[in-house]
Each structure stands twice: as C-alpha cells, then as structure tokens.
Amino acid sequence: MAALARNAQPGGKTTPLDPMTTRSIPMQAAAQARIKDGDRCQVVGGTHAGKSGTVRDIHTSKTGAVTITVVQDSGVRFKTLAKNVTVERPGTAR
C-alpha cells in the first residue's frame, strides 16, 4: 500500500508518502485524453476486437486503467479498456 510506504528523511526520520503527489501519471491517461464521451470507436484489441460503437461512461481506476463502455448500433453494451480502441474520425471509416 502506498499509504504505508515510508520516505527516509535526514536524521533517520520517516514520513508517510502522499500518494497524490508521488504517484506518476500512468500511460493510460494518454488514452483517456483522446477519447471523449460520444466518440465513435473501433475496438482493435482484447476480447471485443473487431466491434465498434459509441463511447460512453469513461472511468479511470485507482491504478490508472481507463475503462469505457461501448454501445453498439444494435444497443448492446460492453466494457473494454481504452488502450484497446481507436477513435474513428469523420471521413476515415473502414
């Protein structure tokens, strides 16, 4: 647990690490920055590879994994990791 980690200080003193200031920004944050609610996306990896739909419910976990809910045109919903999707821009349909 990050809250239990100790940081050595001069004189042998230790202080708890503040997880909000010592945690690095995970790679998945870049994925979230390019995905917005309502974007059309194509799943390129994972269990749902080959499916496409509209992005809904973007969520970042404590560990930094970005998950999204994708709603297909048929109304079927599924969850996947943001790193497994590409955003379809208008005029670039496959």
Sequence and secondary structure as in RCSB ss.txt:
>XXXX:A:sequence
MAALARNAQPGGKTTPLDPMTTRSIPMQAAAQARIKDGDRCQVVGGTHAGKSGTVRDIHTSKTGAVTITVVQDSG
VRFKTLAKNVTVERPGTAR
>XXXX:A:secstr
 GGG EEE TTS EEE  HHHH    THHHHHHH  TT EEEE SSTTTT EEEEEEEEE TT  EEEEEE TTS
 EEEEEGGGEEE  TT   
